[in-house]
Amino acid sequence: MEKWRCSVCGYIYNPDIGDPDSGIGPGVLFDELPESWGCPDCGTEKDLFEVYAGEETEEGFPPENL
């Protein structure tokens, strides 16, 4: 399943995890998220996310929510 990254803060939406704090369970694809959904870390709108290609962070580790 494809992961998506917030272009503002770098949060990664991983459909294998979902967004439990927002009531989004595992297995929900990014395209299936409601239009009202936004980044749980910074509130950025869904349309400012981009496909995550799997690059590492500056520290050399993947973000925690992968």
mmCIF file as Biopython writes it, N, C-alpha, C and O atoms, coordinates in Angstrom:
data_model
#
loop_
_atom_site.group_PDB
_atom_site.id
_atom_site.type_symbol
_atom_site.label_atom_id
_atom_site.label_alt_id
_atom_site.label_comp_id
_atom_site.label_asym_id
_atom_site.label_entity_id
_atom_site.label_seq_id
_atom_site.pdbx_PDB_ins_code
_atom_site.Cartn_x
_atom_site.Cartn_y
_atom_site.Cartn_z
_atom_site.occupancy
_atom_site.B_iso_or_equiv
_atom_site.auth_seq_id
_atom_site.auth_asym_id
_atom_site.pdbx_PDB_model_num
ATOM 1   N N  . MET A ? 1  ? 0.839   -1.184 0.000  1.0 0.0 1  A 1 
ATOM 2   C CA . MET A ? 1  ? 0.000   0.000  0.000  1.0 0.0 1  A 1 
ATOM 3   C C  . MET A ? 1  ? 0.881   1.244  0.000  1.0 0.0 1  A 1 
ATOM 4   O O  . MET A ? 1  ? 1.929   1.284  0.645  1.0 0.0 1  A 1 
ATOM 5   N N  . GLU A ? 2  ? 0.445   2.236  -0.721 1.0 0.0 2  A 1 
ATOM 6   C CA . GLU A ? 2  ? 1.200   3.464  -0.901 1.0 0.0 2  A 1 
ATOM 7   C C  . GLU A ? 2  ? 1.111   4.369  0.325  1.0 0.0 2  A 1 
ATOM 8   O O  . GLU A ? 2  ? 0.031   4.566  0.882  1.0 0.0 2  A 1 
ATOM 9   N N  . LYS A ? 3  ? 2.251   4.918  0.741  1.0 0.0 3  A 1 
ATOM 10  C CA . LYS A ? 3  ? 2.309   5.866  1.848  1.0 0.0 3  A 1 
ATOM 11  C C  . LYS A ? 3  ? 2.341   7.277  1.279  1.0 0.0 3  A 1 
ATOM 12  O O  . LYS A ? 3  ? 2.815   7.498  0.165  1.0 0.0 3  A 1 
ATOM 13  N N  . TRP A ? 4  ? 1.828   8.234  2.059  1.0 0.0 4  A 1 
ATOM 14  C CA . TRP A ? 4  ? 1.772   9.628  1.636  1.0 0.0 4  A 1 
ATOM 15  C C  . TRP A ? 4  ? 2.422   10.503 2.694  1.0 0.0 4  A 1 
ATOM 16  O O  . TRP A ? 4  ? 2.284   10.243 3.889  1.0 0.0 4  A 1 
ATOM 17  N N  . ARG A ? 5  ? 3.142   11.557 2.253  1.0 0.0 5  A 1 
ATOM 18  C CA . ARG A ? 5  ? 3.868   12.444 3.155  1.0 0.0 5  A 1 
ATOM 19  C C  . ARG A ? 5  ? 3.294   13.857 3.113  1.0 0.0 5  A 1 
ATOM 20  O O  . ARG A ? 5  ? 3.002   14.391 2.043  1.0 0.0 5  A 1 
ATOM 21  N N  . CYS A ? 6  ? 3.138   14.452 4.293  1.0 0.0 6  A 1 
ATOM 22  C CA . CYS A ? 6  ? 2.707   15.846 4.393  1.0 0.0 6  A 1 
ATOM 23  C C  . CYS A ? 6  ? 3.845   16.734 3.903  1.0 0.0 6  A 1 
ATOM 24  O O  . CYS A ? 6  ? 4.970   16.624 4.391  1.0 0.0 6  A 1 
ATOM 25  N N  . SER A ? 7  ? 3.567   17.605 2.951  1.0 0.0 7  A 1 
ATOM 26  C CA . SER A ? 7  ? 4.608   18.460 2.385  1.0 0.0 7  A 1 
ATOM 27  C C  . SER A ? 7  ? 4.999   19.595 3.328  1.0 0.0 7  A 1 
ATOM 28  O O  . SER A ? 7  ? 5.979   20.295 3.073  1.0 0.0 7  A 1 
ATOM 29  N N  . VAL A ? 8  ? 4.251   19.787 4.406  1.0 0.0 8  A 1 
ATOM 30  C CA . VAL A ? 8  ? 4.560   20.860 5.354  1.0 0.0 8  A 1 
ATOM 31  C C  . VAL A ? 8  ? 5.429   20.355 6.506  1.0 0.0 8  A 1 
ATOM 32  O O  . VAL A ? 8  ? 6.465   20.951 6.802  1.0 0.0 8  A 1 
ATOM 33  N N  . CYS A ? 9  ? 5.017   19.258 7.163  1.0 0.0 9  A 1 
ATOM 34  C CA . CYS A ? 9  ? 5.738   18.811 8.359  1.0 0.0 9  A 1 
ATOM 35  C C  . CYS A ? 9  ? 6.438   17.469 8.212  1.0 0.0 9  A 1 
ATOM 36  O O  . CYS A ? 9  ? 7.241   17.099 9.069  1.0 0.0 9  A 1 
ATOM 37  N N  . GLY A ? 10 ? 6.150   16.729 7.137  1.0 0.0 10 A 1 
ATOM 38  C CA . GLY A ? 10 ? 6.819   15.458 6.915  1.0 0.0 10 A 1 
ATOM 39  C C  . GLY A ? 10 ? 6.114   14.248 7.500  1.0 0.0 10 A 1 
ATOM 40  O O  . GLY A ? 10 ? 6.623   13.133 7.384  1.0 0.0 10 A 1 
ATOM 41  N N  . TYR A ? 11 ? 4.950   14.436 8.129  1.0 0.0 11 A 1 
ATOM 42  C CA . TYR A ? 11 ? 4.187   13.304 8.657  1.0 0.0 11 A 1 
ATOM 43  C C  . TYR A ? 11 ? 3.911   12.314 7.531  1.0 0.0 11 A 1 
ATOM 44  O O  . TYR A ? 11 ? 3.587   12.717 6.414  1.0 0.0 11 A 1 
ATOM 45  N N  . ILE A ? 12 ? 4.039   11.025 7.820  1.0 0.0 12 A 1 
ATOM 46  C CA . ILE A ? 12 ? 3.762   9.985  6.832  1.0 0.0 12 A 1 
ATOM 47  C C  . ILE A ? 12 ? 2.445   9.299  7.171  1.0 0.0 12 A 1 
ATOM 48  O O  . ILE A ? 12 ? 2.281   8.763  8.267  1.0 0.0 12 A 1 
ATOM 49  N N  . TYR A ? 13 ? 1.503   9.318  6.222  1.0 0.0 13 A 1 
ATOM 50  C CA . TYR A ? 13 ? 0.277   8.540  6.396  1.0 0.0 13 A 1 
ATOM 51  C C  . TYR A ? 13 ? 0.559   7.144  5.867  1.0 0.0 13 A 1 
ATOM 52  O O  . TYR A ? 13 ? 0.845   6.969  4.682  1.0 0.0 13 A 1 
ATOM 53  N N  . ASN A ? 14 ? 0.478   6.153  6.743  1.0 0.0 14 A 1 
ATOM 54  C CA . ASN A ? 14 ? 0.718   4.761  6.396  1.0 0.0 14 A 1 
ATOM 55  C C  . ASN A ? 14 ? -0.615  4.018  6.502  1.0 0.0 14 A 1 
ATOM 56  O O  . ASN A ? 14 ? -1.144  3.872  7.603  1.0 0.0 14 A 1 
ATOM 57  N N  . PRO A ? 15 ? -1.167  3.547  5.381  1.0 0.0 15 A 1 
ATOM 58  C CA . PRO A ? 15 ? -2.466  2.860  5.419  1.0 0.0 15 A 1 
ATOM 59  C C  . PRO A ? 15 ? -2.444  1.561  6.220  1.0 0.0 15 A 1 
ATOM 60  O O  . PRO A ? 15 ? -3.498  1.074  6.629  1.0 0.0 15 A 1 
ATOM 61  N N  . ASP A ? 16 ? -1.271  0.997  6.449  1.0 0.0 16 A 1 
ATOM 62  C CA . ASP A ? 16 ? -1.188  -0.203 7.281  1.0 0.0 16 A 1 
ATOM 63  C C  . ASP A ? 16 ? -1.511  0.118  8.744  1.0 0.0 16 A 1 
ATOM 64  O O  . ASP A ? 16 ? -1.932  -0.754 9.504  1.0 0.0 16 A 1 
ATOM 65  N N  . ILE A ? 17 ? -1.308  1.376  9.121  1.0 0.0 17 A 1 
ATOM 66  C CA . ILE A ? 17 ? -1.575  1.841  10.492 1.0 0.0 17 A 1 
ATOM 67  C C  . ILE A ? 17 ? -2.860  2.650  10.553 1.0 0.0 17 A 1 
ATOM 68  O O  . ILE A ? 17 ? -3.616  2.544  11.519 1.0 0.0 17 A 1 
ATOM 69  N N  . GLY A ? 18 ? -3.114  3.461  9.525  1.0 0.0 18 A 1 
ATOM 70  C CA . GLY A ? 18 ? -4.253  4.376  9.535  1.0 0.0 18 A 1 
ATOM 71  C C  . GLY A ? 18 ? -3.925  5.595  10.385 1.0 0.0 18 A 1 
ATOM 72  O O  . GLY A ? 18 ? -2.761  5.969  10.526 1.0 0.0 18 A 1 
ATOM 73  N N  . ASP A ? 19 ? -4.944  6.202  10.940 1.0 0.0 19 A 1 
ATOM 74  C CA . ASP A ? 19 ? -4.789  7.348  11.835 1.0 0.0 19 A 1 
ATOM 75  C C  . ASP A ? 19 ? -5.757  7.130  12.996 1.0 0.0 19 A 1 
ATOM 76  O O  . ASP A ? 19 ? -6.819  7.749  13.049 1.0 0.0 19 A 1 
ATOM 77  N N  . PRO A ? 20 ? -5.384  6.242  13.931 1.0 0.0 20 A 1 
ATOM 78  C CA . PRO A ? 20 ? -6.303  5.866  15.005 1.0 0.0 20 A 1 
ATOM 79  C C  . PRO A ? 20 ? -6.817  7.041  15.832 1.0 0.0 20 A 1 
ATOM 80  O O  . PRO A ? 20 ? -7.954  7.013  16.303 1.0 0.0 20 A 1 
ATOM 81  N N  . ASP A ? 21 ? -5.992  8.075  16.014 1.0 0.0 21 A 1 
ATOM 82  C CA . ASP A ? 21 ? -6.424  9.235  16.795 1.0 0.0 21 A 1 
ATOM 83  C C  . ASP A ? 21 ? -7.562  9.995  16.115 1.0 0.0 21 A 1 
ATOM 84  O O  . ASP A ? 21 ? -8.308  10.724 16.769 1.0 0.0 21 A 1 
ATOM 85  N N  . SER A ? 22 ? -7.689  9.819  14.799 1.0 0.0 22 A 1 
ATOM 86  C CA . SER A ? 22 ? -8.762  10.470 14.045 1.0 0.0 22 A 1 
ATOM 87  C C  . SER A ? 22 ? -9.879  9.502  13.683 1.0 0.0 22 A 1 
ATOM 88  O O  . SER A ? 22 ? -10.784 9.848  12.922 1.0 0.0 22 A 1 
ATOM 89  N N  . GLY A ? 23 ? -9.816  8.280  14.231 1.0 0.0 23 A 1 
ATOM 90  C CA . GLY A ? 23 ? -10.856 7.296  13.953 1.0 0.0 23 A 1 
ATOM 91  C C  . GLY A ? 23 ? -10.683 6.573  12.628 1.0 0.0 23 A 1 
ATOM 92  O O  . GLY A ? 23 ? -11.627 5.953  12.137 1.0 0.0 23 A 1 
ATOM 93  N N  . ILE A ? 24 ? -9.483  6.641  12.035 1.0 0.0 24 A 1 
ATOM 94  C CA . ILE A ? 24 ? -9.207  5.979  10.766 1.0 0.0 24 A 1 
ATOM 95  C C  . ILE A ? 24 ? -8.446  4.689  11.083 1.0 0.0 24 A 1 
ATOM 96  O O  . ILE A ? 24 ? -7.320  4.732  11.580 1.0 0.0 24 A 1 
ATOM 97  N N  . GLY A ? 25 ? -9.062  3.556  10.796 1.0 0.0 25 A 1 
ATOM 98  C CA . GLY A ? 25 ? -8.459  2.265  11.116 1.0 0.0 25 A 1 
ATOM 99  C C  . GLY A ? 25 ? -7.448  1.814  10.088 1.0 0.0 25 A 1 
ATOM 100 O O  . GLY A ? 25 ? -7.331  2.416  9.021  1.0 0.0 25 A 1 
ATOM 101 N N  . PRO A ? 26 ? -6.712  0.752  10.402 1.0 0.0 26 A 1 
ATOM 102 C CA . PRO A ? 26 ? -5.766  0.178  9.446  1.0 0.0 26 A 1 
ATOM 103 C C  . PRO A ? 26 ? -6.476  -0.285 8.179  1.0 0.0 26 A 1 
ATOM 104 O O  . PRO A ? 26 ? -7.624  -0.726 8.221  1.0 0.0 26 A 1 
ATOM 105 N N  . GLY A ? 27 ? -5.779  -0.179 7.060  1.0 0.0 27 A 1 
ATOM 106 C CA . GLY A ? 27 ? -6.313  -0.640 5.785  1.0 0.0 27 A 1 
ATOM 107 C C  . GLY A ? 27 ? -7.019  0.427  4.966  1.0 0.0 27 A 1 
ATOM 108 O O  . GLY A ? 27 ? -7.439  0.158  3.841  1.0 0.0 27 A 1 
ATOM 109 N N  . VAL A ? 28 ? -7.160  1.644  5.510  1.0 0.0 28 A 1 
ATOM 110 C CA . VAL A ? 28 ? -7.824  2.721  4.769  1.0 0.0 28 A 1 
ATOM 111 C C  . VAL A ? 28 ? -6.790  3.405  3.871  1.0 0.0 28 A 1 
ATOM 112 O O  . VAL A ? 28 ? -5.838  4.015  4.358  1.0 0.0 28 A 1 
ATOM 113 N N  . LEU A ? 29 ? -6.989  3.296  2.567  1.0 0.0 29 A 1 
ATOM 114 C CA . LEU A ? 29 ? -6.083  3.927  1.610  1.0 0.0 29 A 1 
ATOM 115 C C  . LEU A ? 29 ? -6.223  5.447  1.676  1.0 0.0 29 A 1 
ATOM 116 O O  . LEU A ? 29 ? -7.266  5.968  2.071  1.0 0.0 29 A 1 
ATOM 117 N N  . PHE A ? 30 ? -5.166  6.145  1.286  1.0 0.0 30 A 1 
ATOM 118 C CA . PHE A ? 30 ? -5.175  7.609  1.328  1.0 0.0 30 A 1 
ATOM 119 C C  . PHE A ? 30 ? -6.343  8.178  0.529  1.0 0.0 30 A 1 
ATOM 120 O O  . PHE A ? 30 ? -7.006  9.114  0.976  1.0 0.0 30 A 1 
ATOM 121 N N  . ASP A ? 31 ? -6.594  7.617  -0.646 1.0 0.0 31 A 1 
ATOM 122 C CA . ASP A ? 31 ? -7.690  8.104  -1.495 1.0 0.0 31 A 1 
ATOM 123 C C  . ASP A ? 31 ? -9.059  7.887  -0.868 1.0 0.0 31 A 1 
ATOM 124 O O  . ASP A ? 31 ? -10.030 8.528  -1.271 1.0 0.0 31 A 1 
ATOM 125 N N  . GLU A ? 32 ? -9.152  6.995  0.110  1.0 0.0 32 A 1 
ATOM 126 C CA . GLU A ? 32 ? -10.412 6.715  0.788  1.0 0.0 32 A 1 
ATOM 127 C C  . GLU A ? 32 ? -10.639 7.606  2.010  1.0 0.0 32 A 1 
ATOM 128 O O  . GLU A ? 32 ? -11.727 7.601  2.586  1.0 0.0 32 A 1 
ATOM 129 N N  . LEU A ? 33 ? -9.612  8.377  2.411  1.0 0.0 33 A 1 
ATOM 130 C CA . LEU A ? 33 ? -9.778  9.274  3.551  1.0 0.0 33 A 1 
ATOM 131 C C  . LEU A ? 33 ? -10.800 10.351 3.212  1.0 0.0 33 A 1 
ATOM 132 O O  . LEU A ? 33 ? -10.867 10.791 2.064  1.0 0.0 33 A 1 
ATOM 133 N N  . PRO A ? 34 ? -11.597 10.784 4.186  1.0 0.0 34 A 1 
ATOM 134 C CA . PRO A ? 34 ? -12.558 11.854 3.908  1.0 0.0 34 A 1 
ATOM 135 C C  . PRO A ? 34 ? -11.840 13.140 3.496  1.0 0.0 34 A 1 
ATOM 136 O O  . PRO A ? 34 ? -10.719 13.400 3.932  1.0 0.0 34 A 1 
ATOM 137 N N  . GLU A ? 35 ? -12.484 13.925 2.670  1.0 0.0 35 A 1 
ATOM 138 C CA . GLU A ? 35 ? -11.894 15.201 2.232  1.0 0.0 35 A 1 
ATOM 139 C C  . GLU A ? 35 ? -11.614 16.128 3.410  1.0 0.0 35 A 1 
ATOM 140 O O  . GLU A ? 35 ? -10.734 16.984 3.333  1.0 0.0 35 A 1 
ATOM 141 N N  . SER A ? 36 ? -12.352 15.960 4.485  1.0 0.0 36 A 1 
ATOM 142 C CA . SER A ? 36 ? -12.162 16.807 5.667  1.0 0.0 36 A 1 
ATOM 143 C C  . SER A ? 36 ? -10.950 16.396 6.501  1.0 0.0 36 A 1 
ATOM 144 O O  . SER A ? 36 ? -10.552 17.127 7.408  1.0 0.0 36 A 1 
ATOM 145 N N  . TRP A ? 37 ? -10.352 15.220 6.201  1.0 0.0 37 A 1 
ATOM 146 C CA . TRP A ? 37 ? -9.200  14.747 6.953  1.0 0.0 37 A 1 
ATOM 147 C C  . TRP A ? 37 ? -8.005  15.646 6.680  1.0 0.0 37 A 1 
ATOM 148 O O  . TRP A ? 37 ? -7.808  16.106 5.555  1.0 0.0 37 A 1 
ATOM 149 N N  . GLY A ? 38 ? -7.217  15.892 7.703  1.0 0.0 38 A 1 
ATOM 150 C CA . GLY A ? 38 ? -5.992  16.676 7.558  1.0 0.0 38 A 1 
ATOM 151 C C  . GLY A ? 38 ? -4.870  16.049 8.357  1.0 0.0 38 A 1 
ATOM 152 O O  . GLY A ? 38 ? -5.094  15.125 9.140  1.0 0.0 38 A 1 
ATOM 153 N N  . CYS A ? 39 ? -3.690  16.540 8.163  1.0 0.0 39 A 1 
ATOM 154 C CA . CYS A ? 39 ? -2.513  16.027 8.848  1.0 0.0 39 A 1 
ATOM 155 C C  . CYS A ? 39 ? -2.738  16.089 10.359 1.0 0.0 39 A 1 
ATOM 156 O O  . CYS A ? 39 ? -3.065  17.150 10.890 1.0 0.0 39 A 1 
ATOM 157 N N  . PRO A ? 40 ? -2.565  14.965 11.055 1.0 0.0 40 A 1 
ATOM 158 C CA . PRO A ? 40 ? -2.780  14.971 12.503 1.0 0.0 40 A 1 
ATOM 159 C C  . PRO A ? 40 ? -1.705  15.735 13.266 1.0 0.0 40 A 1 
ATOM 160 O O  . PRO A ? 40 ? -1.914  16.080 14.429 1.0 0.0 40 A 1 
ATOM 161 N N  . ASP A ? 41 ? -0.566  16.008 12.645 1.0 0.0 41 A 1 
ATOM 162 C CA . ASP A ? 41 ? 0.499   16.738 13.330 1.0 0.0 41 A 1 
ATOM 163 C C  . ASP A ? 41 ? 0.405   18.247 13.143 1.0 0.0 41 A 1 
ATOM 164 O O  . ASP A ? 41 ? 0.627   19.002 14.089 1.0 0.0 41 A 1 
ATOM 165 N N  . CYS A ? 42 ? 0.077   18.698 11.924 1.0 0.0 42 A 1 
ATOM 166 C CA . CYS A ? 42 ? 0.087   20.149 11.678 1.0 0.0 42 A 1 
ATOM 167 C C  . CYS A ? 42 ? -1.224  20.697 11.112 1.0 0.0 42 A 1 
ATOM 168 O O  . CYS A ? 42 ? -1.383  21.911 10.987 1.0 0.0 42 A 1 
ATOM 169 N N  . GLY A ? 43 ? -2.171  19.805 10.767 1.0 0.0 43 A 1 
ATOM 170 C CA . GLY A ? 43 ? -3.467  20.257 10.274 1.0 0.0 43 A 1 
ATOM 171 C C  . GLY A ? 43 ? -3.525  20.561 8.787  1.0 0.0 43 A 1 
ATOM 172 O O  . GLY A ? 43 ? -4.557  21.017 8.295  1.0 0.0 43 A 1 
ATOM 173 N N  . THR A ? 44 ? -2.447  20.319 8.066  1.0 0.0 44 A 1 
ATOM 174 C CA . THR A ? 44 ? -2.413  20.582 6.630  1.0 0.0 44 A 1 
ATOM 175 C C  . THR A ? 44 ? -3.507  19.795 5.913  1.0 0.0 44 A 1 
ATOM 176 O O  . THR A ? 44 ? -3.807  18.656 6.273  1.0 0.0 44 A 1 
ATOM 177 N N  . GLU A ? 45 ? -4.088  20.409 4.909  1.0 0.0 45 A 1 
ATOM 178 C CA . GLU A ? 45 ? -5.146  19.765 4.143  1.0 0.0 45 A 1 
ATOM 179 C C  . GLU A ? 45 ? -4.611  18.574 3.358  1.0 0.0 45 A 1 
ATOM 180 O O  . GLU A ? 45 ? -3.430  18.519 3.014  1.0 0.0 45 A 1 
ATOM 181 N N  . LYS A ? 46 ? -5.489  17.633 3.083  1.0 0.0 46 A 1 
ATOM 182 C CA . LYS A ? 46 ? -5.160  16.392 2.386  1.0 0.0 46 A 1 
ATOM 183 C C  . LYS A ? 46 ? -4.507  16.636 1.027  1.0 0.0 46 A 1 
ATOM 184 O O  . LYS A ? 46 ? -3.645  15.859 0.615  1.0 0.0 46 A 1 
ATOM 185 N N  . ASP A ? 47 ? -4.899  17.695 0.324  1.0 0.0 47 A 1 
ATOM 186 C CA . ASP A ? 47 ? -4.366  17.919 -1.021 1.0 0.0 47 A 1 
ATOM 187 C C  . ASP A ? 47 ? -2.911  18.394 -1.030 1.0 0.0 47 A 1 
ATOM 188 O O  . ASP A ? 47 ? -2.317  18.537 -2.099 1.0 0.0 47 A 1 
ATOM 189 N N  . LEU A ? 48 ? -2.329  18.641 0.154  1.0 0.0 48 A 1 
ATOM 190 C CA . LEU A ? 48 ? -0.921  19.027 0.224  1.0 0.0 48 A 1 
ATOM 191 C C  . LEU A ? 48 ? -0.015  17.854 0.592  1.0 0.0 48 A 1 
ATOM 192 O O  . LEU A ? 48 ? 1.150   18.050 0.938  1.0 0.0 48 A 1 
ATOM 193 N N  . PHE A ? 49 ? -0.550  16.640 0.518  1.0 0.0 49 A 1 
ATOM 194 C CA . PHE A ? 49 ? 0.248   15.434 0.718  1.0 0.0 49 A 1 
ATOM 195 C C  . PHE A ? 49 ? 0.761   14.965 -0.633 1.0 0.0 49 A 1 
ATOM 196 O O  . PHE A ? 49 ? 0.150   15.224 -1.670 1.0 0.0 49 A 1 
ATOM 197 N N  . GLU A ? 50 ? 1.897   14.267 -0.605 1.0 0.0 50 A 1 
ATOM 198 C CA . GLU A ? 50 ? 2.473   13.713 -1.827 1.0 0.0 50 A 1 
ATOM 199 C C  . GLU A ? 50 ? 2.863   12.261 -1.571 1.0 0.0 50 A 1 
ATOM 200 O O  . GLU A ? 50 ? 3.079   11.857 -0.428 1.0 0.0 50 A 1 
ATOM 201 N N  . VAL A ? 51 ? 2.949   11.493 -2.634 1.0 0.0 51 A 1 
ATOM 202 C CA . VAL A ? 51 ? 3.331   10.085 -2.499 1.0 0.0 51 A 1 
ATOM 203 C C  . VAL A ? 51 ? 4.708   10.028 -1.851 1.0 0.0 51 A 1 
ATOM 204 O O  . VAL A ? 51 ? 5.623   10.752 -2.242 1.0 0.0 51 A 1 
ATOM 205 N N  . TYR A ? 52 ? 4.838   9.162  -0.860 1.0 0.0 52 A 1 
ATOM 206 C CA . TYR A ? 52 ? 6.104   8.997  -0.153 1.0 0.0 52 A 1 
ATOM 207 C C  . TYR A ? 52 ? 6.945   7.956  -0.871 1.0 0.0 52 A 1 
ATOM 208 O O  . TYR A ? 52 ? 6.522   6.811  -1.035 1.0 0.0 52 A 1 
ATOM 209 N N  . ALA A ? 53 ? 8.135   8.356  -1.298 1.0 0.0 53 A 1 
ATOM 210 C CA . ALA A ? 53 ? 8.997   7.474  -2.078 1.0 0.0 53 A 1 
ATOM 211 C C  . ALA A ? 53 ? 9.905   6.613  -1.210 1.0 0.0 53 A 1 
ATOM 212 O O  . ALA A ? 53 ? 10.639  5.774  -1.732 1.0 0.0 53 A 1 
ATOM 213 N N  . GLY A ? 54 ? 9.868   6.805  0.104  1.0 0.0 54 A 1 
ATOM 214 C CA . GLY A ? 54 ? 10.641  5.965  0.990  1.0 0.0 54 A 1 
ATOM 215 C C  . GLY A ? 54 ? 12.001  6.508  1.368  1.0 0.0 54 A 1 
ATOM 216 O O  . GLY A ? 54 ? 12.809  5.775  1.938  1.0 0.0 54 A 1 
ATOM 217 N N  . GLU A ? 55 ? 12.283  7.765  1.071  1.0 0.0 55 A 1 
ATOM 218 C CA . GLU A ? 55 ? 13.574  8.314  1.453  1.0 0.0 55 A 1 
ATOM 219 C C  . GLU A ? 55 ? 13.666  8.455  2.973  1.0 0.0 55 A 1 
ATOM 220 O O  . GLU A ? 55 ? 12.645  8.540  3.656  1.0 0.0 55 A 1 
ATOM 221 N N  . GLU A ? 56 ? 14.872  8.480  3.486  1.0 0.0 56 A 1 
ATOM 222 C CA . GLU A ? 56 ? 15.082  8.586  4.924  1.0 0.0 56 A 1 
ATOM 223 C C  . GLU A ? 56 ? 15.067  10.046 5.347  1.0 0.0 56 A 1 
ATOM 224 O O  . GLU A ? 56 ? 15.190  10.947 4.517  1.0 0.0 56 A 1 
ATOM 225 N N  . THR A ? 57 ? 14.914  10.269 6.646  1.0 0.0 57 A 1 
ATOM 226 C CA . THR A ? 57 ? 14.967  11.616 7.190  1.0 0.0 57 A 1 
ATOM 227 C C  . THR A ? 57 ? 16.423  12.072 7.243  1.0 0.0 57 A 1 
ATOM 228 O O  . THR A ? 57 ? 17.328  11.283 6.969  1.0 0.0 57 A 1 
ATOM 229 N N  . GLU A ? 58 ? 16.657  13.337 7.594  1.0 0.0 58 A 1 
ATOM 230 C CA . GLU A ? 58 ? 18.015  13.860 7.700  1.0 0.0 58 A 1 
ATOM 231 C C  . GLU A ? 58 ? 18.852  13.076 8.699  1.0 0.0 58 A 1 
ATOM 232 O O  . GLU A ? 58 ? 20.070  12.976 8.545  1.0 0.0 58 A 1 
ATOM 233 N N  . GLU A ? 59 ? 18.211  12.520 9.721  1.0 0.0 59 A 1 
ATOM 234 C CA . GLU A ? 59 ? 18.915  11.752 10.742 1.0 0.0 59 A 1 
ATOM 235 C C  . GLU A ? 59 ? 19.283  10.355 10.241 1.0 0.0 59 A 1 
ATOM 236 O O  . GLU A ? 59 ? 20.039  9.648  10.907 1.0 0.0 59 A 1 
ATOM 237 N N  . GLY A ? 60 ? 18.764  9.944  9.079  1.0 0.0 60 A 1 
ATOM 238 C CA . GLY A ? 60 ? 19.079  8.649  8.521  1.0 0.0 60 A 1 
ATOM 239 C C  . GLY A ? 60 ? 18.110  7.548  8.911  1.0 0.0 60 A 1 
ATOM 240 O O  . GLY A ? 60 ? 18.332  6.380  8.589  1.0 0.0 60 A 1 
ATOM 241 N N  . PHE A ? 61 ? 17.055  7.904  9.590  1.0 0.0 61 A 1 
ATOM 242 C CA . PHE A ? 61 ? 16.062  6.917  10.011 1.0 0.0 61 A 1 
ATOM 243 C C  . PHE A ? 61 ? 14.724  7.278  9.420  1.0 0.0 61 A 1 
ATOM 244 O O  . PHE A ? 61 ? 14.445  8.457  9.206  1.0 0.0 61 A 1 
ATOM 245 N N  . PRO A ? 62 ? 13.872  6.276  9.146  1.0 0.0 62 A 1 
ATOM 246 C CA . PRO A ? 62 ? 12.520  6.598  8.671  1.0 0.0 62 A 1 
ATOM 247 C C  . PRO A ? 62 ? 11.715  7.246  9.790  1.0 0.0 62 A 1 
ATOM 248 O O  . PRO A ? 62 ? 11.994  7.006  10.965 1.0 0.0 62 A 1 
ATOM 249 N N  . PRO A ? 63 ? 10.731  8.053  9.452  1.0 0.0 63 A 1 
ATOM 250 C CA . PRO A ? 63 ? 9.874   8.654  10.469 1.0 0.0 63 A 1 
ATOM 251 C C  . PRO A ? 63 ? 9.232   7.583  11.360 1.0 0.0 63 A 1 
ATOM 252 O O  . PRO A ? 63 ? 9.049   6.441  10.936 1.0 0.0 63 A 1 
ATOM 253 N N  . GLU A ? 64 ? 8.899   7.954  12.569 1.0 0.0 64 A 1 
ATOM 254 C CA . GLU A ? 64 ? 8.383   7.017  13.575 1.0 0.0 64 A 1 
ATOM 255 C C  . GLU A ? 64 ? 7.104   6.322  13.153 1.0 0.0 64 A 1 
ATOM 256 O O  . GLU A ? 64 ? 6.905   5.163  13.516 1.0 0.0 64 A 1 
ATOM 257 N N  . ASN A ? 65 ? 6.233   6.971  12.406 1.0 0.0 65 A 1 
ATOM 258 C CA . ASN A ? 65 ? 4.928   6.398  12.114 1.0 0.0 65 A 1 
ATOM 259 C C  . ASN A ? 65 ? 4.911   5.524  10.862 1.0 0.0 65 A 1 
ATOM 260 O O  . ASN A ? 65 ? 3.845   5.285  10.295 1.0 0.0 65 A 1 
ATOM 261 N N  . LEU A ? 66 ? 6.057   5.053  10.430 1.0 0.0 66 A 1 
ATOM 262 C CA . LEU A ? 66 ? 6.101   4.103  9.321  1.0 0.0 66 A 1 
ATOM 263 C C  . LEU A ? 66 ? 5.849   2.757  9.903  1.0 0.0 66 A 1 
ATOM 264 O O  . LEU A ? 66 ? 5.831   1.763  9.176  1.0 0.0 66 A 1 
#
